[in-house]
Amino acid sequence: VDAVDDVANEAETTGDILTLIEPNIPEELIPDLREMGKLTIECVDKLKSGVNNLFDNINLVFDEMKEVEQLEGQVDKYVWKTLNMVFKELKIEKFSERLMLRELILHINYITNKMEDASDKLDVIALKLIV
């Protein structure tokens, strides 16, 4: 339960960054950030399904948690790509704007990292229930 709560807390922090800081997001970053968002939502769906299946169909839990891990890995690739764009490719004059974008990108990544942590714990719980 704590691991899932960590996911929600990180999502709230990311939302705070968007609403309070309102970073200026270059057009070139938007497609990759959207894809990161889509992958994160898929990850949420798989984690939620895994939690539900813990009680309904425990055998599905392991496959769903493996998918969470794969989705998190895909987000990691976008993190590297977008950070590279922010610091090496895009012409962003203010370093502070680069740092704000970095924070946004990393916090999106933290959400999926927290989901991967939760999926690891769910795997252990499922294994204990089977044994």
Backbone bond lengths (Angstrom), bond angles and torsions (degrees), N, CA, C in turn:
res aa  C-N    CA-C-N  psi(-1)  N-CA   C-N-CA  omega(-1)  CA-C   N-CA-C  phi
1 V - - - 1.448 - - 1.525 110.36 -
2 D 1.324 116.60 -41.93 1.463 119.75 179.14 1.520 111.62 -61.71
3 A 1.316 117.07 -38.34 1.465 121.04 -178.91 1.523 110.82 -64.92
4 V 1.321 117.18 -38.89 1.470 120.79 178.06 1.524 109.47 -70.19
5 D 1.322 117.43 -36.53 1.457 121.85 176.60 1.527 110.62 -62.97
6 D 1.329 117.36 -36.55 1.467 121.55 176.67 1.525 111.21 -61.35
7 V 1.332 116.61 -36.72 1.470 121.10 177.79 1.525 108.98 -62.69
8 A 1.326 116.41 -48.07 1.466 120.94 -179.24 1.528 111.17 -62.18
9 N 1.316 116.90 -41.29 1.468 120.50 178.84 1.523 111.49 -62.37
10 E 1.320 116.53 -41.49 1.466 120.03 -179.75 1.524 110.89 -68.74
11 A 1.319 116.89 -37.71 1.468 120.23 176.85 1.527 110.14 -63.10
12 E 1.322 116.57 -39.75 1.465 120.59 178.04 1.527 110.80 -63.98
13 T 1.316 117.06 -42.50 1.463 121.25 178.08 1.524 110.84 -61.00
14 T 1.322 116.61 -42.21 1.466 120.78 179.22 1.522 110.30 -64.26
15 G 1.322 116.55 -41.69 1.463 120.51 175.92 1.519 111.60 -61.56
16 D 1.326 116.48 -39.29 1.465 120.72 177.37 1.521 111.13 -61.13
17 I 1.317 116.65 -41.22 1.469 120.44 178.88 1.520 109.99 -59.96
18 L 1.324 115.84 -45.13 1.463 119.90 -178.95 1.522 112.15 -65.23
19 T 1.329 117.38 -42.35 1.461 119.73 -174.90 1.523 113.58 -84.25
20 L 1.317 117.98 -34.95 1.461 119.92 -177.24 1.522 112.96 -86.60
21 I 1.308 116.51 -44.05 1.464 120.57 -176.83 1.520 111.32 -86.29
22 E 1.327 116.61 -31.77 1.464 122.98 -177.61 1.532 111.53 47.00
23 P 1.322 116.52 64.36 1.470 118.43 -178.75 1.529 111.55 -63.58
24 N 1.316 114.98 144.24 1.460 120.79 175.58 1.528 107.10 -77.36
25 I 1.327 116.67 112.25 1.466 120.89 -175.27 1.528 109.22 -100.35
26 P 1.333 117.26 114.85 1.466 120.34 178.57 1.535 111.37 -61.42
27 E 1.312 115.95 145.05 1.474 122.13 -179.53 1.524 112.10 -53.40
28 E 1.328 116.44 -35.77 1.463 120.56 -177.42 1.529 112.99 -64.34
29 L 1.323 117.04 -23.84 1.467 121.23 -178.82 1.526 113.23 -87.57
30 I 1.312 116.71 -23.26 1.468 120.73 -171.37 1.527 113.46 -56.90
31 P 1.338 120.69 -46.67 1.476 118.34 -179.91 1.532 113.27 -59.33
32 D 1.320 117.18 -40.87 1.468 120.15 -179.69 1.527 111.52 -70.74
33 L 1.328 117.32 -38.33 1.465 119.93 177.02 1.528 110.73 -65.49
34 R 1.327 116.20 -38.54 1.474 119.48 176.15 1.522 110.88 -62.59
35 E 1.320 116.24 -42.76 1.468 119.77 179.43 1.530 110.33 -64.22
36 M 1.321 116.86 -39.91 1.460 119.87 175.76 1.527 110.36 -60.63
37 G 1.323 115.84 -40.21 1.462 120.25 177.92 1.517 112.08 -64.11
38 K 1.331 116.50 -43.49 1.472 120.53 178.62 1.526 111.16 -62.41
39 L 1.316 116.39 -44.56 1.470 120.28 178.71 1.527 111.18 -63.63
40 T 1.320 116.09 -37.40 1.462 120.55 178.24 1.527 110.44 -65.07
41 I 1.322 117.31 -41.44 1.469 120.97 177.44 1.526 110.64 -64.34
42 E 1.330 116.97 -41.08 1.471 119.85 175.83 1.527 110.49 -59.96
43 C 1.317 115.19 -40.37 1.463 121.05 179.46 1.532 109.94 -62.91
44 V 1.323 117.07 -43.11 1.465 121.68 177.33 1.521 110.11 -59.12
45 D 1.333 116.06 -46.11 1.468 120.46 -179.02 1.525 111.55 -60.67
46 K 1.327 116.89 -42.27 1.471 120.64 -179.86 1.528 111.14 -67.86
47 L 1.324 116.60 -41.08 1.462 119.82 179.01 1.528 110.48 -64.76
48 K 1.324 115.89 -44.37 1.468 120.72 178.34 1.526 110.69 -60.45
49 S 1.315 116.05 -44.83 1.463 121.06 178.47 1.527 110.71 -61.97
50 G 1.320 115.98 -40.29 1.460 120.20 178.68 1.518 112.15 -62.47
51 V 1.330 116.02 -42.22 1.468 119.90 177.91 1.526 109.81 -62.41
52 N 1.332 116.97 -44.65 1.469 120.51 178.92 1.524 111.57 -64.01
53 N 1.320 116.44 -41.40 1.467 120.33 -178.09 1.526 112.94 -72.63
54 L 1.305 116.59 -15.40 1.460 119.68 175.42 1.531 109.57 -57.40
55 F 1.315 115.57 -30.99 1.465 120.61 -178.79 1.525 112.77 -103.58
56 D 1.334 116.78 -23.63 1.468 120.67 -175.10 1.524 113.69 -99.45
57 N 1.335 116.85 -43.99 1.464 121.12 -176.50 1.529 108.22 -152.10
58 I 1.290 115.49 81.06 1.470 122.15 -171.21 1.528 113.00 -58.39
59 N 1.322 117.57 -27.25 1.469 120.09 -178.49 1.525 112.67 -66.66
60 L 1.327 117.72 -23.96 1.466 120.68 178.73 1.531 112.55 -78.08
61 V 1.308 116.59 -20.11 1.464 120.98 -174.59 1.525 111.57 -57.22
62 F 1.318 117.84 -45.05 1.466 120.87 -175.52 1.528 111.83 -63.80
63 D 1.332 117.29 -41.23 1.465 120.47 178.12 1.527 111.10 -65.78
64 E 1.319 116.00 -42.20 1.466 119.23 -179.29 1.525 111.59 -66.48
65 M 1.318 116.86 -37.58 1.459 119.33 179.73 1.531 111.04 -71.69
66 K 1.317 116.38 -29.80 1.466 119.90 174.36 1.534 109.49 -65.97
67 E 1.332 116.45 -38.31 1.464 120.40 177.36 1.524 111.14 -65.78
68 V 1.331 117.15 -37.36 1.470 120.32 175.75 1.529 109.35 -58.32
69 E 1.319 116.36 -45.50 1.466 121.19 179.56 1.532 111.18 -61.30
70 Q 1.325 117.10 -42.42 1.465 120.69 179.73 1.530 111.29 -66.18
71 L 1.322 116.74 -41.70 1.463 120.57 178.78 1.525 110.72 -64.14
72 E 1.323 116.36 -40.01 1.465 120.33 178.00 1.528 110.25 -62.02
73 G 1.319 117.05 -38.67 1.459 121.37 177.10 1.522 112.32 -64.24
74 Q 1.330 116.45 -36.59 1.465 120.08 177.13 1.528 110.62 -66.48
75 V 1.328 116.48 -41.32 1.464 119.90 177.65 1.526 109.87 -61.62
76 D 1.329 117.45 -41.04 1.469 121.13 178.35 1.527 111.56 -55.05
77 K 1.324 116.98 -39.54 1.470 120.30 179.34 1.525 111.20 -64.38
78 Y 1.328 116.43 -40.06 1.464 119.87 177.51 1.526 111.24 -68.57
79 V 1.314 116.80 -33.64 1.464 120.16 178.04 1.524 109.32 -60.51
80 W 1.308 116.43 -49.77 1.462 120.24 179.79 1.529 110.38 -60.47
81 K 1.318 116.73 -45.17 1.466 121.34 -178.56 1.533 111.11 -61.71
82 T 1.335 116.89 -47.34 1.462 119.54 -176.87 1.529 112.03 -70.91
83 L 1.318 117.42 -37.13 1.467 118.77 176.72 1.524 110.84 -64.95
84 N 1.315 116.68 -38.46 1.459 120.79 176.18 1.531 110.26 -61.17
85 M 1.329 116.14 -42.06 1.464 119.59 177.99 1.527 110.77 -62.34
86 V 1.319 116.63 -46.20 1.463 121.53 -176.90 1.525 111.53 -61.65
87 F 1.320 117.42 -42.17 1.460 119.63 -173.21 1.525 114.89 -98.17
88 K 1.327 118.27 -15.92 1.464 118.56 -176.11 1.526 114.83 -125.11
89 E 1.323 118.00 -28.33 1.457 119.16 -171.43 1.528 114.04 -106.66
90 L 1.312 117.26 -41.93 1.462 120.46 -174.69 1.523 111.14 -81.32
91 K 1.305 114.57 148.11 1.455 120.23 177.90 1.529 108.14 -92.87
92 I 1.311 114.80 87.45 1.462 121.74 177.18 1.521 106.12 -111.47
93 E 1.340 115.76 114.44 1.462 119.90 -172.22 1.519 113.82 -67.65
94 K 1.320 116.77 -45.95 1.465 119.93 -175.30 1.523 110.64 -87.75
95 F 1.315 114.20 127.18 1.461 119.20 178.04 1.527 110.66 -63.78
96 S 1.328 116.37 -32.34 1.467 120.00 179.10 1.531 110.94 -62.13
97 E 1.328 117.70 -34.21 1.469 120.59 176.83 1.527 110.59 -68.43
98 R 1.309 116.43 -37.06 1.471 120.11 175.75 1.534 110.22 -61.86
99 L 1.319 115.68 -43.03 1.467 119.88 -179.61 1.527 111.96 -65.94
100 M 1.333 116.77 -37.89 1.468 119.30 177.24 1.523 110.86 -64.07
101 L 1.326 116.79 -41.86 1.467 120.59 177.51 1.522 110.50 -64.66
102 R 1.314 115.92 -40.05 1.467 120.34 177.38 1.524 110.32 -58.89
103 E 1.314 116.92 -45.65 1.467 120.84 179.39 1.521 111.09 -60.31
104 L 1.318 116.93 -44.00 1.463 120.70 179.12 1.526 110.65 -61.00
105 I 1.310 116.78 -49.13 1.470 121.88 -178.78 1.528 110.66 -60.96
106 L 1.312 116.65 -46.10 1.464 119.91 -178.90 1.522 112.22 -65.59
107 H 1.316 116.95 -36.28 1.466 118.82 179.79 1.523 111.80 -71.01
108 I 1.313 117.94 -33.90 1.471 119.20 172.58 1.525 108.62 -61.20
109 N 1.320 115.65 -42.31 1.462 120.67 178.16 1.528 111.73 -64.22
110 Y 1.323 117.13 -38.94 1.466 120.23 179.49 1.527 111.30 -60.72
111 I 1.339 116.79 -34.04 1.470 119.57 178.96 1.522 109.72 -60.55
112 T 1.331 116.52 -49.28 1.468 118.57 -178.84 1.526 111.16 -69.76
113 N 1.329 117.38 -31.86 1.472 119.47 175.37 1.524 110.83 -62.69
114 K 1.325 116.43 -42.31 1.470 120.37 178.31 1.528 110.36 -64.75
115 M 1.339 116.56 -36.09 1.467 119.04 177.75 1.520 110.94 -67.33
116 E 1.321 116.47 -37.56 1.465 118.84 176.89 1.531 110.35 -64.40
117 D 1.330 116.77 -40.91 1.469 120.17 176.11 1.528 110.78 -59.81
118 A 1.330 115.85 -44.27 1.469 120.12 179.35 1.524 110.70 -64.26
119 S 1.334 116.72 -38.11 1.471 119.63 -179.57 1.529 111.00 -66.40
120 D 1.332 116.58 -35.95 1.472 119.61 176.27 1.528 110.85 -61.73
121 K 1.321 116.07 -42.92 1.466 120.08 179.14 1.524 111.38 -67.32
122 L 1.324 115.95 -36.65 1.464 119.86 178.46 1.524 110.77 -66.06
123 D 1.324 116.49 -38.24 1.474 120.63 175.17 1.527 111.08 -57.73
124 V 1.327 116.14 -44.66 1.466 120.77 -179.08 1.531 110.35 -64.86
125 I 1.326 116.67 -43.60 1.468 120.22 178.70 1.522 110.41 -61.10
126 A 1.341 116.17 -45.42 1.470 120.17 -179.72 1.523 110.77 -61.76
127 L 1.314 116.03 -41.98 1.465 120.22 179.39 1.533 111.06 -62.23
128 K 1.322 116.11 -42.02 1.471 120.09 178.96 1.530 111.31 -65.62
129 L 1.331 116.79 -35.21 1.464 119.85 179.46 1.526 111.82 -69.75
130 I 1.325 116.29 -31.79 1.469 120.52 -179.98 1.524 110.13 -73.95
131 V 1.336 115.68 -40.65 1.467 120.80 -176.75 1.470 109.28 -78.77
